[in-house]
Structures are given as C-alpha cells and as structure tokens.
C-alpha cells in the first residue's frame, strides 16, 4: 500500500495540448554511429530513402509514452508510422510494424490500472525492434493458445514480425517484436 502523505508534490511544467490528451512525443533518444563490421547486404542502400534518412550502420532509438485510454492505439500507430517514414521504410514493412504496435497497445489498454504505456522503437541497420511495456502483472493476451482476442494478436505477431518475445516482472510486462529489413 502506498502512503500518499509521504510523497512530495511535484511542480507541473507547461503542458501542451497533446500532452494534456496523454500523447507524449516519440522522442529521439539516441543517435550514434556504430562501426560497421563488414559489408551490409549487397542490396542494402547506404541510407534509407526517407527524408532525413539514417545512415547504414547507425542506430536510432525512439520512445513514446501514452495514457492507457481508448485513443492510445491510434496515437501509437500515428507516431510509429511517422518515425518509420522518416527512416525510409516502405509502405508494406511500415504496415506490419504499425499493425503489431496497434495490437500490443490495444492489449495493454485492457488492463484497468495500466496508467500509461511505453513504446520503444530501436532502428539498427534497417531492422526495427519494437517494445511495448505496461504495468499489467498478467501475461499478455498473445500468449494464450485459445481462440479470442489473444489468438488474433498472436497470429499478427507470428505473421508480421521475424520473432517476438514477452516477459513479466514485478513492474509490469513487456512484449518485444523484431522486424527484419
């Protein structure tokens, strides 16, 4: 049980209209150049074709936090799609990542005490690692073997991602999905 009286009040900074609705920006957390140990695939471009493309051999991480509301899946889809466009992903690969983030965030919203959902995109050498974390202590629906909402999420993960995994800790659960270039 939390003793609310012992917690110090926080000063609230200026809040934008998006932040007031629970949309925190998909921030550029880190951009660094990583030494390329050997040539990439013969067909791989030196940089994605999107605006402000990211160089081959570099790594970029984006994170976003959304409130666990009915609007969270749409907000996550929009922000993830915008990042993938910036990185130069083609429409088919973007659609796969956006569908998976929508399923994972939709699952996280079902937990009534979730509060917020963290989404992380890690781009490296054209491949994307998507991670969705929430406060739910139960395994995600995609781990269920029976028909229903969980089965759809599992099929989406199996068909759209190269591999996926999940874990549960005392702080919540995390589902990760990898997408090949």
C-alpha positions in Angstrom: 0.0 0.0 0.0 1.3 3.5 -0.9 1.3 6.1 1.9 0.2 9.1 -0.2 1.0 11.6 2.6 4.8 10.9 2.4 5.0 11.7 -1.3 6.3 15.2 -2.1 4.2 17.2 -4.6 5.7 17.8 -8.0 5.6 21.1 -9.8 3.9 20.7 -13.1 5.6 22.2 -16.1 3.8 23.8 -19.1 1.8 21.1 -20.8 1.0 21.2 -24.5 -2.4 20.2 -25.8 -1.1 16.8 -27.0 0.4 16.1 -23.6 -2.8 17.1 -21.9 -4.6 14.4 -24.0 -1.9 11.8 -23.0 0.2 12.0 -26.1 3.8 12.4 -25.2 6.1 12.8 -28.2 8.0 9.9 -29.9 11.3 11.3 -28.8 14.7 10.8 -30.5 16.5 9.3 -27.6 19.9 8.5 -29.1 21.5 8.7 -32.4 25.0 7.3 -32.7 27.2 6.0 -35.4 28.3 2.4 -34.8 31.3 1.0 -36.6 30.3 -1.2 -39.4 31.9 -4.6 -39.0 31.8 -5.9 -42.6 29.6 -5.0 -45.5 25.9 -5.0 -45.3 23.7 -6.9 -47.7 24.6 -6.3 -51.3 21.2 -4.7 -52.0 21.2 -2.5 -48.9 21.3 1.2 -49.5 23.8 3.4 -47.7 20.9 5.3 -46.1 17.2 4.9 -46.1 15.4 6.9 -48.8 13.1 8.8 -46.4 13.6 12.4 -45.5 16.4 12.9 -43.1 17.4 9.3 -43.7 19.5 7.4 -41.1 22.9 6.2 -42.3 23.5 2.4 -42.6 25.5 1.2 -39.6 24.0 3.8 -37.2 21.4 3.2 -34.5 18.5 5.3 -33.5 16.1 4.8 -30.6 12.7 6.5 -30.2 10.4 6.2 -27.2 6.8 7.3 -26.6 4.5 7.2 -23.5 0.8 7.3 -24.0 -2.0 7.2 -21.4 -3.8 3.9 -21.4 -7.1 5.2 -23.0 -9.1 4.1 -25.9 -7.1 6.6 -28.0 -3.7 5.0 -27.2 -3.6 2.5 -30.1 -4.3 5.2 -32.7 -1.8 7.6 -31.1 0.9 4.8 -31.1 0.1 3.9 -34.8 0.4 7.5 -35.9 3.7 8.2 -34.1 5.3 4.8 -35.0 4.3 5.3 -38.7 5.8 8.8 -38.7 9.2 7.5 -37.3 9.3 4.7 -39.9 8.5 7.1 -42.7 11.4 9.3 -41.5 13.7 6.2 -41.5 12.7 5.4 -45.1 10.6 2.2 -44.6 8.4 1.2 -47.5 4.7 1.0 -47.0 4.4 -2.8 -46.6 7.0 -3.0 -43.9 5.5 0.0 -42.1 2.1 -1.6 -42.2 3.4 -4.7 -40.5 5.1 -2.7 -37.6 2.0 -0.4 -37.3 -0.4 -3.4 -37.1 1.8 -5.1 -34.4 2.0 -1.9 -32.3 -1.7 -1.4 -32.6 -2.4 -5.0 -31.3 0.1 -4.7 -28.4 -1.1 -1.3 -27.3 -4.7 -2.4 -27.5 -3.9 -5.4 -25.3 -2.2 -3.0 -22.8 -5.2 -0.7 -22.7 -7.4 -3.6 -21.4 -5.7 -3.6 -18.0 -7.6 -1.1 -15.9 -4.7 0.0 -13.8 -2.2 0.4 -16.6 -2.0 4.2 -16.3 0.4 4.6 -19.2 2.0 2.5 -21.9 5.7 2.9 -23.1 6.5 2.2 -26.7 10.1 2.0 -27.9 11.5 1.7 -31.5 15.1 0.7 -31.9 16.4 1.1 -35.5 19.7 -0.6 -36.4 20.9 -1.5 -39.9 17.5 -1.3 -41.3 15.9 -3.7 -38.8 13.4 -2.5 -36.1 12.9 -3.8 -32.6 9.5 -2.7 -31.2 9.0 -2.9 -27.4 5.7 -2.2 -25.6 5.6 -2.1 -21.8 2.7 -1.6 -19.4 2.0 -2.1 -15.7 -0.1 -5.2 -16.1 1.2 -8.1 -14.0 -0.5 -10.8 -16.1 0.9 -12.4 -19.3 -0.2 -10.6 -22.5 -3.1 -11.9 -24.5 -0.9 -13.0 -27.3 0.5 -15.9 -25.1 -2.9 -17.6 -24.9 -3.4 -20.6 -27.2 -7.2 -20.4 -27.3 -9.3 -18.5 -29.8 -10.4 -15.0 -29.0 -8.7 -11.6 -28.8 -5.4 -13.2 -27.8 -5.3 -15.5 -30.8 -5.6 -12.6 -33.2 -2.7 -10.8 -31.5 -0.6 -14.0 -31.7 -1.3 -14.5 -35.4 -0.4 -10.9 -36.1 2.9 -11.2 -34.2 3.7 -14.5 -35.9 2.9 -13.3 -39.4 4.2 -9.8 -39.3 7.4 -10.0 -37.2 10.6 -12.0 -37.7 10.4 -13.0 -34.0 8.8 -11.9 -30.8 9.0 -12.5 -27.1 7.5 -11.4 -23.8 8.4 -11.1 -20.1 6.7 -10.2 -16.9 8.4 -8.5 -14.0 7.0 -7.0 -10.7 6.8 -3.7 -12.5 4.7 -5.0 -15.4 5.0 -6.8 -18.7 7.0 -6.2 -21.9 6.4 -7.6 -25.4 9.1 -7.2 -28.0 8.9 -7.8 -31.7 11.7 -7.7 -34.3 11.2 -6.8 -37.9 13.9 -7.7 -40.5 15.0 -5.2 -43.1 
